[in-house]
Amino acid sequence: MSKNKEAPERRRKRLKQEELNKNPAGNINDAFNKNEAGNLPGLAGSLGWKGLGVLIAVIIIGFIIPSLFF
């Protein structure tokens, strides 16, 4: 299928994937800005599995460290 006849949904997905590949660090900022609107699946989807793993690790560490001191 040529790019001219590409479905709008597929085109959006392709462009989003190209942008994520060009700038993976900017993806975290976009994800947190989407989260302000209350879109949790959007946050998880835009962070990817690595970013989501880091976020979960930070949350877990954030609960463990204060419990050791208090």
mmCIF file of the N, C-alpha and C atoms, coordinates in Angstrom:
data_MODEL
# 
_entry.id   MODEL 
# 
loop_
_atom_site.group_PDB 
_atom_site.id 
_atom_site.type_symbol 
_atom_site.label_atom_id 
_atom_site.label_alt_id 
_atom_site.label_comp_id 
_atom_site.label_asym_id 
_atom_site.label_entity_id 
_atom_site.label_seq_id 
_atom_site.pdbx_PDB_ins_code 
_atom_site.Cartn_x 
_atom_site.Cartn_y 
_atom_site.Cartn_z 
_atom_site.occupancy 
_atom_site.B_iso_or_equiv 
_atom_site.pdbx_formal_charge 
_atom_site.auth_seq_id 
_atom_site.auth_comp_id 
_atom_site.auth_asym_id 
_atom_site.auth_atom_id 
_atom_site.pdbx_PDB_model_num 
ATOM 1   N N  . MET A 1 1  ? 0.850  -1.169 0.000  1.00 0.00 ? 1  MET A N  1 
ATOM 2   C CA . MET A 1 1  ? 0.000  0.000  0.000  1.00 0.00 ? 1  MET A CA 1 
ATOM 3   C C  . MET A 1 1  ? 0.896  1.232  0.000  1.00 0.00 ? 1  MET A C  1 
ATOM 4   N N  . SER A 1 2  ? 0.654  2.161  -0.898 1.00 0.00 ? 2  SER A N  1 
ATOM 5   C CA . SER A 1 2  ? 1.478  3.362  -0.956 1.00 0.00 ? 2  SER A CA 1 
ATOM 6   C C  . SER A 1 2  ? 1.118  4.308  0.185  1.00 0.00 ? 2  SER A C  1 
ATOM 7   N N  . LYS A 1 3  ? 1.996  5.253  0.449  1.00 0.00 ? 3  LYS A N  1 
ATOM 8   C CA . LYS A 1 3  ? 1.759  6.192  1.553  1.00 0.00 ? 3  LYS A CA 1 
ATOM 9   C C  . LYS A 1 3  ? 0.559  7.088  1.270  1.00 0.00 ? 3  LYS A C  1 
ATOM 10  N N  . ASN A 1 4  ? 0.270  7.341  -0.004 1.00 0.00 ? 4  ASN A N  1 
ATOM 11  C CA . ASN A 1 4  ? -0.869 8.185  -0.347 1.00 0.00 ? 4  ASN A CA 1 
ATOM 12  C C  . ASN A 1 4  ? -2.189 7.494  -0.028 1.00 0.00 ? 4  ASN A C  1 
ATOM 13  N N  . LYS A 1 5  ? -2.225 6.176  -0.145 1.00 0.00 ? 5  LYS A N  1 
ATOM 14  C CA . LYS A 1 5  ? -3.449 5.432  0.104  1.00 0.00 ? 5  LYS A CA 1 
ATOM 15  C C  . LYS A 1 5  ? -3.481 4.813  1.496  1.00 0.00 ? 5  LYS A C  1 
ATOM 16  N N  . GLU A 1 6  ? -2.542 5.219  2.329  1.00 0.00 ? 6  GLU A N  1 
ATOM 17  C CA . GLU A 1 6  ? -2.454 4.674  3.688  1.00 0.00 ? 6  GLU A CA 1 
ATOM 18  C C  . GLU A 1 6  ? -3.623 5.188  4.532  1.00 0.00 ? 6  GLU A C  1 
ATOM 19  N N  . ALA A 1 7  ? -4.189 4.303  5.329  1.00 0.00 ? 7  ALA A N  1 
ATOM 20  C CA . ALA A 1 7  ? -5.300 4.683  6.197  1.00 0.00 ? 7  ALA A CA 1 
ATOM 21  C C  . ALA A 1 7  ? -4.815 5.687  7.242  1.00 0.00 ? 7  ALA A C  1 
ATOM 22  N N  . PRO A 1 8  ? -5.668 6.643  7.635  1.00 0.00 ? 8  PRO A N  1 
ATOM 23  C CA . PRO A 1 8  ? -5.237 7.661  8.608  1.00 0.00 ? 8  PRO A CA 1 
ATOM 24  C C  . PRO A 1 8  ? -4.749 7.069  9.931  1.00 0.00 ? 8  PRO A C  1 
ATOM 25  N N  . GLU A 1 9  ? -5.406 6.019  10.402 1.00 0.00 ? 9  GLU A N  1 
ATOM 26  C CA . GLU A 1 9  ? -4.998 5.410  11.665 1.00 0.00 ? 9  GLU A CA 1 
ATOM 27  C C  . GLU A 1 9  ? -3.607 4.795  11.554 1.00 0.00 ? 9  GLU A C  1 
ATOM 28  N N  . ARG A 1 10 ? -3.352 4.100  10.457 1.00 0.00 ? 10 ARG A N  1 
ATOM 29  C CA . ARG A 1 10 ? -2.029 3.496  10.259 1.00 0.00 ? 10 ARG A CA 1 
ATOM 30  C C  . ARG A 1 10 ? -0.959 4.565  10.109 1.00 0.00 ? 10 ARG A C  1 
ATOM 31  N N  . ARG A 1 11 ? -1.332 5.668  9.439  1.00 0.00 ? 11 ARG A N  1 
ATOM 32  C CA . ARG A 1 11 ? -0.375 6.752  9.246  1.00 0.00 ? 11 ARG A CA 1 
ATOM 33  C C  . ARG A 1 11 ? -0.009 7.373  10.591 1.00 0.00 ? 11 ARG A C  1 
ATOM 34  N N  . ARG A 1 12 ? -1.004 7.606  11.456 1.00 0.00 ? 12 ARG A N  1 
ATOM 35  C CA . ARG A 1 12 ? -0.731 8.159  12.793 1.00 0.00 ? 12 ARG A CA 1 
ATOM 36  C C  . ARG A 1 12 ? 0.189  7.242  13.574 1.00 0.00 ? 12 ARG A C  1 
ATOM 37  N N  . LYS A 1 13 ? -0.083 5.934  13.531 1.00 0.00 ? 13 LYS A N  1 
ATOM 38  C CA . LYS A 1 13 ? 0.767  4.982  14.260 1.00 0.00 ? 13 LYS A CA 1 
ATOM 39  C C  . LYS A 1 13 ? 2.185  4.980  13.717 1.00 0.00 ? 13 LYS A C  1 
ATOM 40  N N  . ARG A 1 14 ? 2.310  5.033  12.385 1.00 0.00 ? 14 ARG A N  1 
ATOM 41  C CA . ARG A 1 14 ? 3.641  5.020  11.770 1.00 0.00 ? 14 ARG A CA 1 
ATOM 42  C C  . ARG A 1 14 ? 4.413  6.278  12.149 1.00 0.00 ? 14 ARG A C  1 
ATOM 43  N N  . LEU A 1 15 ? 3.755  7.438  12.068 1.00 0.00 ? 15 LEU A N  1 
ATOM 44  C CA . LEU A 1 15 ? 4.426  8.692  12.420 1.00 0.00 ? 15 LEU A CA 1 
ATOM 45  C C  . LEU A 1 15 ? 4.814  8.730  13.895 1.00 0.00 ? 15 LEU A C  1 
ATOM 46  N N  . LYS A 1 16 ? 3.944  8.227  14.759 1.00 0.00 ? 16 LYS A N  1 
ATOM 47  C CA . LYS A 1 16 ? 4.253  8.187  16.190 1.00 0.00 ? 16 LYS A CA 1 
ATOM 48  C C  . LYS A 1 16 ? 5.458  7.286  16.447 1.00 0.00 ? 16 LYS A C  1 
ATOM 49  N N  . GLN A 1 17 ? 5.507  6.138  15.785 1.00 0.00 ? 17 GLN A N  1 
ATOM 50  C CA . GLN A 1 17 ? 6.627  5.219  15.970 1.00 0.00 ? 17 GLN A CA 1 
ATOM 51  C C  . GLN A 1 17 ? 7.930  5.835  15.468 1.00 0.00 ? 17 GLN A C  1 
ATOM 52  N N  . GLU A 1 18 ? 7.874  6.532  14.340 1.00 0.00 ? 18 GLU A N  1 
ATOM 53  C CA . GLU A 1 18 ? 9.075  7.195  13.821 1.00 0.00 ? 18 GLU A CA 1 
ATOM 54  C C  . GLU A 1 18 ? 9.566  8.264  14.797 1.00 0.00 ? 18 GLU A C  1 
ATOM 55  N N  . GLU A 1 19 ? 8.636  9.021  15.368 1.00 0.00 ? 19 GLU A N  1 
ATOM 56  C CA . GLU A 1 19 ? 9.030  10.055 16.316 1.00 0.00 ? 19 GLU A CA 1 
ATOM 57  C C  . GLU A 1 19 ? 9.633  9.447  17.576 1.00 0.00 ? 19 GLU A C  1 
ATOM 58  N N  . LEU A 1 20 ? 9.071  8.340  18.057 1.00 0.00 ? 20 LEU A N  1 
ATOM 59  C CA . LEU A 1 20 ? 9.603  7.687  19.251 1.00 0.00 ? 20 LEU A CA 1 
ATOM 60  C C  . LEU A 1 20 ? 11.010 7.165  18.996 1.00 0.00 ? 20 LEU A C  1 
ATOM 61  N N  . ASN A 1 21 ? 11.265 6.669  17.795 1.00 0.00 ? 21 ASN A N  1 
ATOM 62  C CA . ASN A 1 21 ? 12.591 6.161  17.474 1.00 0.00 ? 21 ASN A CA 1 
ATOM 63  C C  . ASN A 1 21 ? 13.610 7.282  17.371 1.00 0.00 ? 21 ASN A C  1 
ATOM 64  N N  . LYS A 1 22 ? 13.182 8.468  16.949 1.00 0.00 ? 22 LYS A N  1 
ATOM 65  C CA . LYS A 1 22 ? 14.092 9.601  16.824 1.00 0.00 ? 22 LYS A CA 1 
ATOM 66  C C  . LYS A 1 22 ? 14.428 10.218 18.178 1.00 0.00 ? 22 LYS A C  1 
ATOM 67  N N  . ASN A 1 23 ? 13.466 10.257 19.108 1.00 0.00 ? 23 ASN A N  1 
ATOM 68  C CA . ASN A 1 23 ? 13.655 10.960 20.371 1.00 0.00 ? 23 ASN A CA 1 
ATOM 69  C C  . ASN A 1 23 ? 13.060 10.157 21.530 1.00 0.00 ? 23 ASN A C  1 
ATOM 70  N N  . PRO A 1 24 ? 13.735 9.095  21.981 1.00 0.00 ? 24 PRO A N  1 
ATOM 71  C CA . PRO A 1 24 ? 13.161 8.284  23.052 1.00 0.00 ? 24 PRO A CA 1 
ATOM 72  C C  . PRO A 1 24 ? 13.097 8.998  24.400 1.00 0.00 ? 24 PRO A C  1 
ATOM 73  N N  . ALA A 1 25 ? 13.994 9.924  24.691 1.00 0.00 ? 25 ALA A N  1 
ATOM 74  C CA . ALA A 1 25 ? 13.980 10.607 25.981 1.00 0.00 ? 25 ALA A CA 1 
ATOM 75  C C  . ALA A 1 25 ? 12.829 11.597 26.088 1.00 0.00 ? 25 ALA A C  1 
ATOM 76  N N  . GLY A 1 26 ? 12.434 12.211 24.985 1.00 0.00 ? 26 GLY A N  1 
ATOM 77  C CA . GLY A 1 26 ? 11.317 13.140 24.998 1.00 0.00 ? 26 GLY A CA 1 
ATOM 78  C C  . GLY A 1 26 ? 9.993  12.441 25.213 1.00 0.00 ? 26 GLY A C  1 
ATOM 79  N N  . ASN A 1 27 ? 10.007 11.145 25.049 1.00 0.00 ? 27 ASN A N  1 
ATOM 80  C CA . ASN A 1 27 ? 8.801  10.348 25.219 1.00 0.00 ? 27 ASN A CA 1 
ATOM 81  C C  . ASN A 1 27 ? 8.306  10.383 26.660 1.00 0.00 ? 27 ASN A C  1 
ATOM 82  N N  . ILE A 1 28 ? 9.200  10.438 27.624 1.00 0.00 ? 28 ILE A N  1 
ATOM 83  C CA . ILE A 1 28 ? 8.805  10.443 29.033 1.00 0.00 ? 28 ILE A CA 1 
ATOM 84  C C  . ILE A 1 28 ? 8.029  11.720 29.352 1.00 0.00 ? 28 ILE A C  1 
ATOM 85  N N  . ASN A 1 29 ? 8.518  12.857 28.850 1.00 0.00 ? 29 ASN A N  1 
ATOM 86  C CA . ASN A 1 29 ? 7.820  14.117 29.078 1.00 0.00 ? 29 ASN A CA 1 
ATOM 87  C C  . ASN A 1 29 ? 6.422  14.070 28.473 1.00 0.00 ? 29 ASN A C  1 
ATOM 88  N N  . ASP A 1 30 ? 6.287  13.545 27.272 1.00 0.00 ? 30 ASP A N  1 
ATOM 89  C CA . ASP A 1 30 ? 4.978  13.428 26.633 1.00 0.00 ? 30 ASP A CA 1 
ATOM 90  C C  . ASP A 1 30 ? 4.063  12.528 27.452 1.00 0.00 ? 30 ASP A C  1 
ATOM 91  N N  . ALA A 1 31 ? 4.614  11.463 27.980 1.00 0.00 ? 31 ALA A N  1 
ATOM 92  C CA . ALA A 1 31 ? 3.804  10.518 28.748 1.00 0.00 ? 31 ALA A CA 1 
ATOM 93  C C  . ALA A 1 31 ? 3.268  11.166 30.018 1.00 0.00 ? 31 ALA A C  1 
ATOM 94  N N  . PHE A 1 32 ? 4.100  11.922 30.713 1.00 0.00 ? 32 PHE A N  1 
ATOM 95  C CA . PHE A 1 32 ? 3.634  12.562 31.935 1.00 0.00 ? 32 PHE A CA 1 
ATOM 96  C C  . PHE A 1 32 ? 2.638  13.683 31.641 1.00 0.00 ? 32 PHE A C  1 
ATOM 97  N N  . ASN A 1 33 ? 2.804  14.368 30.512 1.00 0.00 ? 33 ASN A N  1 
ATOM 98  C CA . ASN A 1 33 ? 1.836  15.393 30.141 1.00 0.00 ? 33 ASN A CA 1 
ATOM 99  C C  . ASN A 1 33 ? 0.490  14.766 29.796 1.00 0.00 ? 33 ASN A C  1 
ATOM 100 N N  . LYS A 1 34 ? 0.495  13.605 29.176 1.00 0.00 ? 34 LYS A N  1 
ATOM 101 C CA . LYS A 1 34 ? -0.755 12.901 28.888 1.00 0.00 ? 34 LYS A CA 1 
ATOM 102 C C  . LYS A 1 34 ? -1.413 12.445 30.185 1.00 0.00 ? 34 LYS A C  1 
ATOM 103 N N  . ASN A 1 35 ? -0.601 12.102 31.168 1.00 0.00 ? 35 ASN A N  1 
ATOM 104 C CA . ASN A 1 35 ? -1.130 11.630 32.437 1.00 0.00 ? 35 ASN A CA 1 
ATOM 105 C C  . ASN A 1 35 ? -1.889 12.734 33.167 1.00 0.00 ? 35 ASN A C  1 
ATOM 106 N N  . GLU A 1 36 ? -1.540 13.988 32.949 1.00 0.00 ? 36 GLU A N  1 
ATOM 107 C CA . GLU A 1 36 ? -2.254 15.085 33.590 1.00 0.00 ? 36 GLU A CA 1 
ATOM 108 C C  . GLU A 1 36 ? -3.715 15.109 33.175 1.00 0.00 ? 36 GLU A C  1 
ATOM 109 N N  . ALA A 1 37 ? -4.007 14.575 31.996 1.00 0.00 ? 37 ALA A N  1 
ATOM 110 C CA . ALA A 1 37 ? -5.390 14.523 31.524 1.00 0.00 ? 37 ALA A CA 1 
ATOM 111 C C  . ALA A 1 37 ? -6.103 13.290 32.067 1.00 0.00 ? 37 ALA A C  1 
ATOM 112 N N  . GLY A 1 38 ? -5.406 12.442 32.813 1.00 0.00 ? 38 GLY A N  1 
ATOM 113 C CA . GLY A 1 38 ? -6.028 11.273 33.428 1.00 0.00 ? 38 GLY A CA 1 
ATOM 114 C C  . GLY A 1 38 ? -6.054 10.053 32.540 1.00 0.00 ? 38 GLY A C  1 
ATOM 115 N N  . ASN A 1 39 ? -5.098 9.925  31.653 1.00 0.00 ? 39 ASN A N  1 
ATOM 116 C CA . ASN A 1 39 ? -5.078 8.809  30.728 1.00 0.00 ? 39 ASN A CA 1 
ATOM 117 C C  . ASN A 1 39 ? -3.963 7.836  31.119 1.00 0.00 ? 39 ASN A C  1 
ATOM 118 N N  . LEU A 1 40 ? -4.233 6.951  32.065 1.00 0.00 ? 40 LEU A N  1 
ATOM 119 C CA . LEU A 1 40 ? -3.226 6.007  32.547 1.00 0.00 ? 40 LEU A CA 1 
ATOM 120 C C  . LEU A 1 40 ? -2.779 5.017  31.465 1.00 0.00 ? 40 LEU A C  1 
ATOM 121 N N  . PRO A 1 41 ? -3.672 4.449  30.670 1.00 0.00 ? 41 PRO A N  1 
ATOM 122 C CA . PRO A 1 41 ? -3.199 3.574  29.596 1.00 0.00 ? 41 PRO A CA 1 
ATOM 123 C C  . PRO A 1 41 ? -2.313 4.309  28.595 1.00 0.00 ? 41 PRO A C  1 
ATOM 124 N N  . GLY A 1 42 ? -2.588 5.587  28.385 1.00 0.00 ? 42 GLY A N  1 
ATOM 125 C CA . GLY A 1 42 ? -1.733 6.382  27.505 1.00 0.00 ? 42 GLY A CA 1 
ATOM 126 C C  . GLY A 1 42 ? -0.339 6.536  28.077 1.00 0.00 ? 42 GLY A C  1 
ATOM 127 N N  . LEU A 1 43 ? -0.266 6.713  29.400 1.00 0.00 ? 43 LEU A N  1 
ATOM 128 C CA . LEU A 1 43 ? 1.032  6.823  30.063 1.00 0.00 ? 43 LEU A CA 1 
ATOM 129 C C  . LEU A 1 43 ? 1.824  5.533  29.903 1.00 0.00 ? 43 LEU A C  1 
ATOM 130 N N  . ALA A 1 44 ? 1.198  4.415  30.183 1.00 0.00 ? 44 ALA A N  1 
ATOM 131 C CA . ALA A 1 44 ? 1.875  3.127  30.098 1.00 0.00 ? 44 ALA A CA 1 
ATOM 132 C C  . ALA A 1 44 ? 2.256  2.809  28.661 1.00 0.00 ? 44 ALA A C  1 
ATOM 133 N N  . GLY A 1 45 ? 1.390  3.112  27.737 1.00 0.00 ? 45 GLY A N  1 
ATOM 134 C CA . GLY A 1 45 ? 1.668  2.804  26.335 1.00 0.00 ? 45 GLY A CA 1 
ATOM 135 C C  . GLY A 1 45 ? 2.770  3.655  25.748 1.00 0.00 ? 45 GLY A C  1 
ATOM 136 N N  . SER A 1 46 ? 2.830  4.923  26.120 1.00 0.00 ? 46 SER A N  1 
ATOM 137 C CA . SER A 1 46 ? 3.835  5.792  25.543 1.00 0.00 ? 46 SER A CA 1 
ATOM 138 C C  . SER A 1 46 ? 5.199  5.636  26.209 1.00 0.00 ? 46 SER A C  1 
ATOM 139 N N  . LEU A 1 47 ? 5.228  5.178  27.451 1.00 0.00 ? 47 LEU A N  1 
ATOM 140 C CA . LEU A 1 47 ? 6.521  4.954  28.099 1.00 0.00 ? 47 LEU A CA 1 
ATOM 141 C C  . LEU A 1 47 ? 7.210  3.712  27.558 1.00 0.00 ? 47 LEU A C  1 
ATOM 142 N N  . GLY A 1 48 ? 6.457  2.725  27.162 1.00 0.00 ? 48 GLY A N  1 
ATOM 143 C CA . GLY A 1 48 ? 7.051  1.469  26.724 1.00 0.00 ? 48 GLY A CA 1 
ATOM 144 C C  . GLY A 1 48 ? 7.397  0.610  27.922 1.00 0.00 ? 48 GLY A C  1 
ATOM 145 N N  . TRP A 1 49 ? 7.898  -0.576 27.663 1.00 0.00 ? 49 TRP A N  1 
ATOM 146 C CA . TRP A 1 49 ? 8.125  -1.512 28.759 1.00 0.00 ? 49 TRP A CA 1 
ATOM 147 C C  . TRP A 1 49 ? 9.307  -1.110 29.625 1.00 0.00 ? 49 TRP A C  1 
ATOM 148 N N  . LYS A 1 50 ? 10.321 -0.472 29.035 1.00 0.00 ? 50 LYS A N  1 
ATOM 149 C CA . LYS A 1 50 ? 11.482 -0.049 29.829 1.00 0.00 ? 50 LYS A CA 1 
ATOM 150 C C  . LYS A 1 50 ? 11.113 1.116  30.742 1.00 0.00 ? 50 LYS A C  1 
ATOM 151 N N  . GLY A 1 51 ? 10.468 2.103  30.184 1.00 0.00 ? 51 GLY A N  1 
ATOM 152 C CA . GLY A 1 51 ? 10.074 3.260  30.974 1.00 0.00 ? 51 GLY A CA 1 
ATOM 153 C C  . GLY A 1 51 ? 9.095  2.898  32.074 1.00 0.00 ? 51 GLY A C  1 
ATOM 154 N N  . LEU A 1 52 ? 8.173  2.007  31.759 1.00 0.00 ? 52 LEU A N  1 
ATOM 155 C CA . LEU A 1 52 ? 7.203  1.568  32.765 1.00 0.00 ? 52 LEU A CA 1 
ATOM 156 C C  . LEU A 1 52 ? 7.904  0.794  33.877 1.00 0.00 ? 52 LEU A C  1 
ATOM 157 N N  . GLY A 1 53 ? 8.909  -0.006 33.524 1.00 0.00 ? 53 GLY A N  1 
ATOM 158 C CA . GLY A 1 53 ? 9.685  -0.726 34.533 1.00 0.00 ? 53 GLY A CA 1 
ATOM 159 C C  . GLY A 1 53 ? 10.431 0.221  35.457 1.00 0.00 ? 53 GLY A C  1 
ATOM 160 N N  . VAL A 1 54 ? 11.012 1.270  34.883 1.00 0.00 ? 54 VAL A N  1 
ATOM 161 C CA . VAL A 1 54 ? 11.719 2.266  35.692 1.00 0.00 ? 54 VAL A CA 1 
ATOM 162 C C  . VAL A 1 54 ? 10.737 2.994  36.609 1.00 0.00 ? 54 VAL A C  1 
ATOM 163 N N  . LEU A 1 55 ? 9.570  3.343  36.082 1.00 0.00 ? 55 LEU A N  1 
ATOM 164 C CA . LEU A 1 55 ? 8.564  4.020  36.894 1.00 0.00 ? 55 LEU A CA 1 
ATOM 165 C C  . LEU A 1 55 ? 8.108  3.148  38.061 1.00 0.00 ? 55 LEU A C  1 
ATOM 166 N N  . ILE A 1 56 ? 7.874  1.877  37.811 1.00 0.00 ? 56 ILE A N  1 
ATOM 167 C CA . ILE A 1 56 ? 7.469  0.950  38.876 1.00 0.00 ? 56 ILE A CA 1 
ATOM 168 C C  . ILE A 1 56 ? 8.583  0.804  39.912 1.00 0.00 ? 56 ILE A C  1 
ATOM 169 N N  . ALA A 1 57 ? 9.840  0.702  39.438 1.00 0.00 ? 57 ALA A N  1 
ATOM 170 C CA . ALA A 1 57 ? 10.964 0.578  40.365 1.00 0.00 ? 57 ALA A CA 1 
ATOM 171 C C  . ALA A 1 57 ? 11.088 1.810  41.254 1.00 0.00 ? 57 ALA A C  1 
ATOM 172 N N  . VAL A 1 58 ? 10.900 2.992  40.692 1.00 0.00 ? 58 VAL A N  1 
ATOM 173 C CA . VAL A 1 58 ? 10.985 4.228  41.478 1.00 0.00 ? 58 VAL A CA 1 
ATOM 174 C C  . VAL A 1 58 ? 9.870  4.274  42.525 1.00 0.00 ? 58 VAL A C  1 
ATOM 175 N N  . ILE A 1 59 ? 8.686  3.855  42.138 1.00 0.00 ? 59 ILE A N  1 
ATOM 176 C CA . ILE A 1 59 ? 7.568  3.839  43.096 1.00 0.00 ? 59 ILE A CA 1 
ATOM 177 C C  . ILE A 1 59 ? 7.846  2.865  44.236 1.00 0.00 ? 59 ILE A C  1 
ATOM 178 N N  . ILE A 1 60 ? 8.341  1.681  43.910 1.00 0.00 ? 60 ILE A N  1 
ATOM 179 C CA . ILE A 1 60 ? 8.638  0.677  44.941 1.00 0.00 ? 60 ILE A CA 1 
ATOM 180 C C  . ILE A 1 60 ? 9.736  1.180  45.872 1.00 0.00 ? 60 ILE A C  1 
ATOM 181 N N  . ILE A 1 61 ? 10.799 1.728  45.303 1.00 0.00 ? 61 ILE A N  1 
ATOM 182 C CA . ILE A 1 61 ? 11.889 2.264  46.121 1.00 0.00 ? 61 ILE A CA 1 
ATOM 183 C C  . ILE A 1 61 ? 11.387 3.423  46.979 1.00 0.00 ? 61 ILE A C  1 
ATOM 184 N N  . GLY A 1 62 ? 10.479 4.222  46.420 1.00 0.00 ? 62 GLY A N  1 
ATOM 185 C CA . GLY A 1 62 ? 9.902  5.339  47.173 1.00 0.00 ? 62 GLY A CA 1 
ATOM 186 C C  . GLY A 1 62 ? 9.107  4.888  48.378 1.00 0.00 ? 62 GLY A C  1 
ATOM 187 N N  . PHE A 1 63 ? 8.566  3.686  48.358 1.00 0.00 ? 63 PHE A N  1 
ATOM 188 C CA . PHE A 1 63 ? 7.850  3.158  49.519 1.00 0.00 ? 63 PHE A CA 1 
ATOM 189 C C  . PHE A 1 63 ? 8.780  2.437  50.495 1.00 0.00 ? 63 PHE A C  1 
ATOM 190 N N  . ILE A 1 64 ? 9.803  1.789  49.993 1.00 0.00 ? 64 ILE A N  1 
ATOM 191 C CA . ILE A 1 64 ? 10.709 0.998  50.843 1.00 0.00 ? 64 ILE A CA 1 
ATOM 192 C C  . ILE A 1 64 ? 11.623 1.899  51.682 1.00 0.00 ? 64 ILE A C  1 
ATOM 193 N N  . ILE A 1 65 ? 12.229 2.893  51.085 1.00 0.00 ? 65 ILE A N  1 
ATOM 194 C CA . ILE A 1 65 ? 13.190 3.743  51.792 1.00 0.00 ? 65 ILE A CA 1 
ATOM 195 C C  . ILE A 1 65 ? 12.550 4.462  52.983 1.00 0.00 ? 65 ILE A C  1 
ATOM 196 N N  . PRO A 1 66 ? 11.407 5.105  52.846 1.00 0.00 ? 66 PRO A N  1 
ATOM 197 C CA . PRO A 1 66 ? 10.813 5.751  54.039 1.00 0.00 ? 66 PRO A CA 1 
ATOM 198 C C  . PRO A 1 66 ? 10.398 4.745  55.113 1.00 0.00 ? 66 PRO A C  1 
ATOM 199 N N  . SER A 1 67 ? 9.992  3.542  54.707 1.00 0.00 ? 67 SER A N  1 
ATOM 200 C CA . SER A 1 67 ? 9.590  2.552  55.715 1.00 0.00 ? 67 SER A CA 1 
ATOM 201 C C  . SER A 1 67 ? 10.792 2.063  56.537 1.00 0.00 ? 67 SER A C  1 
ATOM 202 N N  . LEU A 1 68 ? 11.997 2.129  55.979 1.00 0.00 ? 68 LEU A N  1 
ATOM 203 C CA . LEU A 1 68 ? 13.191 1.723  56.720 1.00 0.00 ? 68 LEU A CA 1 
ATOM 204 C C  . LEU A 1 68 ? 13.582 2.767  57.760 1.00 0.00 ? 68 LEU A C  1 
ATOM 205 N N  . PHE A 1 69 ? 13.311 4.019  57.500 1.00 0.00 ? 69 PHE A N  1 
ATOM 206 C CA . PHE A 1 69 ? 13.728 5.092  58.395 1.00 0.00 ? 69 PHE A CA 1 
ATOM 207 C C  . PHE A 1 69 ? 12.655 5.506  59.386 1.00 0.00 ? 69 PHE A C  1 
ATOM 208 N N  . PHE A 1 70 ? 11.405 5.180  59.117 1.00 0.00 ? 70 PHE A N  1 
ATOM 209 C CA . PHE A 1 70 ? 10.331 5.650  60.006 1.00 0.00 ? 70 PHE A CA 1 
ATOM 210 C C  . PHE A 1 70 ? 9.597  4.519  60.600 1.00 0.00 ? 70 PHE A C  1 
# 
